């Protein structure tokens, strides 16, 4: 089987489920494995989004801009998803990356 991030995440999710069952009598471990399971699902969603939208060029651009100006506080991107037919529809997303 080809080793990919997706496969590793799936294997880790299965392992987490097993450990959750195995340590079902320990409340602290149950909490830990539930948090781990939730984080693994989140990572899976992020990797799926990366595969779908190829966000690597955006991340590379951010890194290059930060190398030019390390005191940069905001970067605005405008990404056109498809041709405008009748009217331009936009959404604004603000994200803190610190």
C-alpha positions as CSV (number, residue, x, y, z in Angstrom):
1,X,0.0,0.0,0.0
2,X,1.3,3.4,-0.9
3,X,2.1,5.6,2.1
4,X,0.3,8.9,1.9
5,X,-0.8,11.4,4.5
6,X,-4.4,10.2,4.0
7,X,-3.4,6.5,4.7
8,X,-1.4,7.5,7.8
9,X,-4.4,9.5,9.1
10,X,-6.8,6.6,8.5
11,X,-4.4,4.2,10.2
12,X,-4.0,6.5,13.2
13,X,-7.8,7.0,13.4
14,X,-8.3,3.2,13.6
15,X,-5.5,2.9,16.2
16,X,-7.1,5.7,18.2
17,X,-10.5,3.9,18.1
18,X,-8.9,0.7,19.3
19,X,-7.1,2.5,22.2
20,X,-10.2,4.3,23.1
21,X,-12.0,0.9,23.5
22,X,-9.0,-0.6,25.3
23,X,-8.8,2.2,27.8
24,X,-12.5,2.8,28.2
25,X,-12.2,2.6,32.1
26,X,-9.8,5.5,32.3
27,X,-11.5,8.9,32.1
28,X,-8.4,10.8,31.4
29,X,-7.4,8.6,28.5
30,X,-10.9,8.6,27.1
31,X,-10.8,12.4,27.0
32,X,-7.3,12.3,25.4
33,X,-8.3,9.8,22.7
34,X,-11.6,11.7,22.0
35,X,-9.6,14.9,21.5
36,X,-7.1,13.0,19.3
37,X,-9.9,11.5,17.2
38,X,-11.4,15.0,16.7
39,X,-8.1,16.4,15.7
40,X,-7.5,13.6,13.3
41,X,-10.9,14.2,11.6
42,X,-9.9,17.9,11.3
43,X,-6.6,17.0,9.7
44,X,-8.4,14.7,7.3
45,X,-10.7,17.5,6.3
46,X,-7.7,19.9,5.8
47,X,-5.8,17.3,3.6
48,X,-8.9,16.7,1.5
49,X,-9.3,20.5,1.1
50,X,-5.7,20.8,0.1
51,X,-6.0,18.1,-2.5
52,X,-9.2,19.7,-3.9
53,X,-8.0,23.3,-4.0
54,X,-4.2,23.0,-4.1
55,X,-3.5,25.7,-1.5
56,X,0.3,25.2,-1.7
57,X,0.9,28.2,-4.0
58,X,-1.0,30.5,-1.6
59,X,1.1,29.2,1.4
60,X,4.3,29.7,-0.7
61,X,3.2,33.2,-1.5
62,X,2.6,34.0,2.1
63,X,6.1,32.7,3.0
64,X,7.8,34.7,0.3
65,X,6.0,37.9,1.4
66,X,7.0,37.3,5.0
67,X,10.6,36.9,4.0
68,X,10.4,40.3,2.2
69,X,8.7,42.0,5.2
70,X,8.8,40.2,8.5
71,X,6.7,42.9,10.1
72,X,3.8,42.3,7.7
73,X,0.5,42.0,9.6
74,X,-2.1,41.5,6.8
75,X,-2.2,39.9,3.4
76,X,-5.3,40.3,1.1
77,X,-5.9,37.7,-1.6
78,X,-8.4,37.9,-4.4
79,X,-9.1,34.5,-6.0
80,X,-11.4,34.2,-9.0
81,X,-13.1,30.8,-8.9
82,X,-15.0,31.1,-12.2
83,X,-16.0,33.5,-14.9
84,X,-18.4,36.3,-13.8
85,X,-21.7,35.8,-15.7
86,X,-24.2,38.2,-14.2
87,X,-22.7,39.8,-11.1
88,X,-19.6,39.4,-9.0
89,X,-20.3,37.6,-5.8
90,X,-17.6,37.7,-3.1
91,X,-17.0,36.5,0.4
92,X,-14.5,37.9,2.8
93,X,-12.7,35.7,5.2
94,X,-10.5,37.0,8.0
95,X,-8.2,34.4,9.6
96,X,-5.6,34.8,12.4
97,X,-2.6,32.7,11.6
98,X,-0.8,33.3,14.9
